Amino acid sequence: MTSPLPPEIEWRTSAGLTPYADALAEMEARAAAVGAGDARELLWMLEHPPIYTAGTSAEPGDLIDARFPVIPTGRGGKYTYHGPGQRIGYVVLDLTKRGRDVRCYVHALESWVIAALGELGVEAFAVDGRVGIWTLENGREAKIGAIGVRVKRWVTLHGFSVNVAPDLAHFGGIVPCGLPEYGVTSLQSLGISADLATFDAALALTVDAFLETVSCPQENEA
């Protein structure tokens, strides 16, 4: 971390590959503890072995070749790929402290990833009605990051993934996020020399703005 977080938030970076099932169990336990007031909130940076995850709106036809384990998950969205060279960010925050507005939270999360990519010279953007984080590669829109969230009792789970230097061929087993007309890209594919630690540093530089943005002034009742 470049700048200290508030004491009620932990920033954790896990080395190596964390099995998805282990991460999911730990994230869910942490979210329950946060909701009960028994644990600090968490920003967890990690990396998974190759897997496909299926969100709550995944379509069977979007799974083309199950070359890796396929794991159903409680997050929103469709199919996505996780694997080495991709930064996963799991965000466990208590929205009762910040305004109970899920749209505001998702927008803040998108803006954080976009700002971090901007620190590395990538002009990224979100598109209304189309999930994910996008950029231009050879004049065409390509997806460089995914957003998938779940909110349980106003505590957030899951978060984002950003393609730093994964094997992009592994996305070929699915229709990423159900959008067959768009490709995927990475920092490496864009010619940017960066590793996970470099991207983490960019996230750290922009996390304060994320925490300010996610603190929405209004509260929308569930």
SULGIZI-V463225 format. One line per field, one symbol per residue. psi: psi as a letter, one per 30 degrees, with the letter a starting at -180 (. if undefined). burial: + if it has 24 or more other ideal C-beta (glycine too) atoms within 12 Angstrom, else -. Layout:
psi->???
burial->???
This chain:
psi->kekklkfgkkkkkklakjkeeeeeeeeeeeeeeeefgglllkjjkakllklkkjafgkkeffjejiflkkjklgllabklkkakgkkkjkjjkjfffgkijeeeeeeeeeeeeeeeeefggkjlllkkgjllkllkjhgkkkkflkkjlkkjhgkklaclkkjdhljffffffljkggiffkalaleeeggkjkaeeeeeeeeefgeeeeeeefikflkkk.
burial->--------++++++---+-+--++-+++-++--++-----+++++++++++++++--+---++----+-++-+-++++++++++++++++++++++-+++++-+++-+++++++++++++-+-+++----+++++-+---++++++++++++-+++++++++++++-+-++-+++++++--+++++++++-+-+-+-+++-+++-+++-++-++++------
